[in-house]
Amino acid sequence: MEHVSAAATTDAQGIVTGWSEGARRLTGHTAEEVVGRAARELLAEDPSDSAVTELAGTVALRHRDGSSVTVALRAQPVLGADGASNGYVITEQPGGREPTLAGQAFEQASVSMSVFDTEQRYLRLNDTACRVMGVSEETLLGRHFPESVEHAEYSRGFHSNLRQVAATGRPVRYESYTAAPALNREHAWTTEMWPLRDASGEVTAVALTALDSTEQYWARQRLALLNEAAAAIGTTLDVVRTAEELVELLVPRYADFVSVDLLEWVLGADEPPTALNGEIALCRVAHGSRTEGTPEAAVRLGETEVYPAYLPPARALRLHRAVVSQAGEPAFMRWVAGRNAREPVGRPHREGAHSMVAVPLLARGTTLGAAVAIRIAHPDDFGDDDAVLAEELASRAAVCIDNARRFARERSTALALQHSLLPRGLPGQAAVEVAHRYLPSGSLAGIGGDWFDVIPLSGSRVALVVGDVVGHGIPSSATMGRLCTAVRTLADVDLPPDELLTHLDDLVTHLASDDREEEAAELGATCLYSVYDPVSRRLTLASAGHPPPALVLPDGTASLVPLAAGPPLGVGGLPFEATELELPEGAVVALYTDGLIEDRDRDVDHATEELCRALTARTDTLDALCDTVLKAVLPEEPGDDVALLLARTRALGGDRVATWDVTPDPAQVAATRQAATEQLTAWGLDETAFVTELVVSELVTNAIRYGEPPIQLRLIRDQTLICEVADGSSTSPHLRRAHAFDEGGRGLLLVAQLTQRWGSRQTGSGKTIWAEQSLTPEL
């Protein structure tokens, strides 16, 4: 709609005689309403004296809606034939300088300002608004707002707010992110709308100012990304997942395509390289795109790409800062050419990449890899602020990746240490059939200090041990190794369970006192030590703060063993009590650590009932029973290590054990030796008779000479032939080397030479000296 200048004519008395279309548009009055009236009635205020004298100036006219319209006018007299003035032609002076300071401020404001009537038609625009709209003021005046814009979404929101202000008379602050007709990309706008009122207070128009807040908008977006990064990156201690979280954060708000490549040593066990020179090999661990299928990626996940020194990723790694590259620059074009060369056949190629930023992943002075962001559909190139943001986000991601790397390495080390300390193959023995499971923790806490062991003892007995060290990680595994070694050493001395735990408690207390105060708590531990004798079928056990074992009898009933639980190891000063049970052959004893039944979301009593119920399941083997128990009892996401040891008892009957009471008389030695020889013949072990006679003779003679009654000889035919002599004295013999002219001292030395191993153990009524011979013929 073209602008038409306002014009009017009056006679000499000031009565309006003519009225133009431009005057109608300017004031809202039609010719029928004005012609014949005095021109003075159209004035909102009296004109200045200078305007009257010079017939030119700014005049305030009264608009039809009651508002005031300020306009620059000039009057030209109309002369008659006599040269006298018969009237005036009054015309609007277009382009005239605003006479008021407020008007000048409106016209020259650096922000877009506009005025609309209550029907959302343009009444006034300043120069900035015209530049934003891309047309002159004359083109927009009188037009309805929706007719002047093409962006429907923006039009609806803007138009709705205009109507709201006109209807309610309340100002509105409106923020949007959209394109403008004369701008080549989207901008952020902060728009203030407020009502204009006449003297009566009625809303006659709506004024607005629109501020281009694009820079502030992107600054807020960058700050929002940083805030989100703190919560979104590093939610797991997994290197690949952390890289994926960085990609998910950046696409599509920051870039259209993002990739994360790591140096190969980060994903392995190697140490970081001392320097990065020349070509750099990077392994792709994550990438993402706003386009489904990520067609921009020329490198598949898990593949290694070698970047020449001139490409942005390699430069970023060497310079330790972000490198920005735009379309048209040599480095950018080389990167595009190399990328196109690797494009898989038949895979769609994404055109239009125009800007990229490569940023190094640096953590604690160590270079881990590089992230590359590409803009394709995003209209803006990467700038300095974008590079700073990329460095900040990459720094946060790098610390999380390094944490994940360190955790993975420590976990791997702790797990390797744990497995090296746990028994790999349980030793062969006749007392029990065993099966076991060890499950390392999958939680963020890391590997714990759970352990178990099966230790053969003298007399065909066996020790079953399970323990749990407080804490996680390598320190816990190292402490577990100390305790495991100590238990084996003390078991070799053949100490009863309660005495063994007492010595172990002293060891833990000693270790804690040697360590720093803050580490003392990490040396706390629990332990359950039990000894099973297949001859007497008795199980003796003692606990140091450990959960009691479960017992499954051959009739299928299962229950926890009533046990006097002592204090955890390291507390010190409190006694440990031993509990003794007689078990039928075929009973199953289940030893476990608290990770199997304890969880913050579960009731321990209920979990224990589930354990006993699962142990009664009918399975072909103990291995299958282990799996059944873990499946039924173990939490879905156990927060601690789990160790499970199942042992099915066996019994050595009278056909494999022979016992004689020996009268403490040296004359009885020969009779005892003869009885032992006859038993070996009955067992078909005549080849062992010679050595056995010597061992029996020596041990029985020593018991009669140095011990106290009662004296008893026992032969046990197991995987080895065991000869035991028990007496009532607690004095243990010691092996010593006899001198050339000594008459004694050679007996035990002879026993040690002839047998596989020998030793002594304390009993409740004295001691037992034992010796073992191998039944496997030597090759």
Residue, then its C-alpha position, 0 to 999 in steps of 0.5 A: m500500500e503506497h503512502v499518499s500525502a495528506a492535503a486539505t483546502t479551506d476558505a478565507q474564514g478557515i472552513v474546510t472545503g476539500w479533504s484528500e484520501g491521505a488526510r482521511r488515512l492520517t486522521g481517520h476522518t472522512a470528507e463527509e465528516v470534515v468538509g464544512r467544519a472549521a479547521r480549528e476543530l480538527l486541532a488537538e492543541d493550538p499551533s505555535d505563533s511561528a507556525v501561524t506566521e510562517l504558514a508552516g510547522t508541526v501541528a497536533l491534529r485530533h484523530r477520529d479515535g481521540s488520539s493526537v496525531t503530530v504532523a508537519l504541515r505547510a499552508q499555501p494561500v489561494l489568490g483570487a483575480d484581485g490578488a486577495s487570498n480566497g483560502y488555503v491549500i494545506t499539505e503534509q510535509p513528508g520526510g520532515r524532521e521530527p520536531t520533538l525530542a521524543g519523536q526524534a528518539f523514536e525515529q533514530a532508536s537503534v532498536s526496532m519500534s512500531v505502533f499498531d492500532t487496536e486492530q493490529r494495523y501498522l500506524r508507525l515504524n521507525d527506521t530500524a523496524c523498517r530495516v528489519m522488515g525490509v520495506s519502507e514505512e509507507t509500504l506497511l502503514g495501514r496493513h494488518f500485521p499477519e499480511s507483512v510476515e511469512h513465518a506462520e509460527y512467529s506470526r501467530g505468537f506475535h499476533s496473539n500478544l498484540r491482541q492480548v495487549a489491546a484487549t487487556g491493556r496490560p503490557v507483555r514481555y515476549e521472547s522468541y527465536t525466529a527469522a525476520p523478513a530482511l534477515n538471512r538467519e534466525h535471531a532471538w528477539t526480546t519484545e516489549m509491548w505496552p498499550l497507548r491510552d487517550a485522555s480518557g484512559e481507553v486503549t487506542a494503540v499498542a506500541l512495541t520495541a523488539l531487541d535483537s538478543t541473539e548474542q545473549y540467547w546463545a550465551r544462555q544456551r552455552l551456559a545451559l550446556l555447561n550446566e547440563a554437562a555437569a549432570a549429563i556427562g560421567t553418569t557411569l564409570d565407562v569410557v565409551r558411555t561417557a563419550e556417548e554422553l558428550v555426543e548426545l549433549l552436543v547434537p543437535r543444539y551445538a553441532d549437526f555431527v559430533s565424533v569422539d576419538l581416543l588414543e589407543w592406549v586409553l582403551g588398553a593397559d599401555e602407558p600414555p605416549t611421551a609426545l604426539n608427533g606427525e600422524i596420530a592414530l585415533c580410535r572412534v568410540a562414539h559419534g552422533s548426528r541430527t540425521e538418522g543413520t549418521p551418514e556423515a561418519a566415514v569411520r565406523l565405531g571401533e575403527t582406527e583412523v590415522y590423521p595427518a599432522y595438518l588436519p584439525p584433530a591432529r593440530a588440536l592434539r599437538l597445540h592443546r587447544a581448540v582448532v576452528s576451521q571454515a569452508g574454503e580454508p585449506a585444512f578444511m578442504r583437505w579434511v573434506a577431501g579425505r573424508n569423501a575418499r573414505e565414504p562407503v560405497g552406496r552410503p548417502h553423502r551429506e553435503g553442506a558442511h561449512s564449519m568445524v571445530a576440533v578440540p583435544l580431550l585433556a585431563r590432568g595433563t594427559t592427552l586422551g583424544a579429540a572431539v570433532a564437531i561439524r555444522i551443516a544445517h546450522p547456519d552460523d559458523f563456529g566462532d571464538d565463543d563456540a571454541v571456548l565452550a567446546e574446550e570447557l565441555a571437552s575438559r569436563a568430558a576428559v576428566c570423566i573419561d580419565n576417571a572411567r579409565r582409571f577405574a577400569r584399570e584399577r578394577s582390572t588390577a584388583l580383579a587380577l589380584q583377587h583371582s590370583l589369590l583365590p584358589r584356582g583348583l581346589p586340592g584333592q581330598a576325600a573329606v568333602e566334595v566341593a563347588h564354588r562361585y566368586l562374582p566380583s562387584g559390578s557397582l561403582a564401589g569396585i572389587g571387594g575383599d571376599w575370599f574362600d579356601v579349602i585347605p587339606l589338613s592332617g588325618s584326612r580332615v579339611a578346613l573350609v574357610v570364607g571371609d570378607v575384607v572391609g572396603h573395595g579396590i586394590p587395598s582390600s584385595a591386598t588385605m585379603g591376600r594377607l589374611c588368606t596367607a595367614v589362614r593357610t599358615l595357621a591351618d598348617v599348624d593345625l590350630p582349632p578354629d577358635e584358636l586360629l581366629t584368635h591368632l588371626d585377630d591379633l594379626v589384623t590388630h597388628l597390621a592396623s596399628d602399623d598403618r596410618e590411622e585413616e587406613a586402619a578401618e580398611l583392615g577390618a574383616t570377617c571370617l568363618y573357619s571350619v574343620y570337617d573330620p570324615v572319620s568322626r563326621r564332626l564339623t567344628l567351626a568358629s565365626a569372627g563376625h561372619p554370617p552363619p553357614a547353611l546346612v542341608l541334611p540328606d532328608g532335604t531340610a535346610s537351616l542355618v547353623p546355630l553359631a556363636a558369632g564372635p566379633p569381626l577381626g581387628v576388634g581385639g580383646l573378645p573371645f571366639e567360641a567354637t561350635e561342634l556338629e556331627l553330620p551325616e554323610g551327604a550333608v551339604v554345608a553352604l558358606y557364603t559372604d554377606g553380598l549374597i543376602e545383604d542389600r539395602d533394598r532387601d530384608v536379610d531374614h527374607a534373603t536367608e529364607e530364600l537361600c535355605r529354600a534354594l539349597t534344597a533344590r534337586t540338582d545333579t551336581l554341586d556346580a548346578l546347585c551353585d548356579t541355582v542358589l545364585k539365580a534364586v538369591l542374588p540381587e539383580e544388581p549386587g552392590d558387593d562381591v559374592a563368594l559361595l562355597l558348597a561342600r558335601t560331606r563324605a565319611l571314612g568308614g571302618d573299612r578304611v580306618a583301623t585303631w588300637d589302644v596301646t599299653p604304655d609298655p615297651a614290650q607292646v611295640a612289637a605287637t602293635r607293629q605286627a597288628a599294623t602289618e596285618q591290617l596293611t595286608a588286609w588292605g592290600l598294601d603289603e608294599t608299604a609294610f616295611v616303611t609303616e613298621l618303622v614309622v609305627s615302631e618309632l612313633v609308638t616307642n616315643a609315645i611310650r617313652y616320652g608321652e603319657p597314657p592313654i596311647q592310641l595308634r590309628l591307620i587311615r587309608d585315604q589318598t595317602l596312608i596315614c599313621e597317627v599316634a596319640d597320647g595324653s602329653s601336650t609336649s610336641p616333638h621337634l626334629r633335630r639332627a643327631h651328632a655322630f656319637d648320640e644314641g638318640g635323636r635319629g627317630l623323627l629324622l628317619v620318619a621324615q626321610l621315609t614319609q611324604r610329610w609328618g607333623s603334630r597337632q594338639t588335641g583336647s586331651g593331648k597331642t597327635i603325631w602323624a605321618e603320611q606315605s604316598l600310595t601312588p607308585e613313583l615312576 
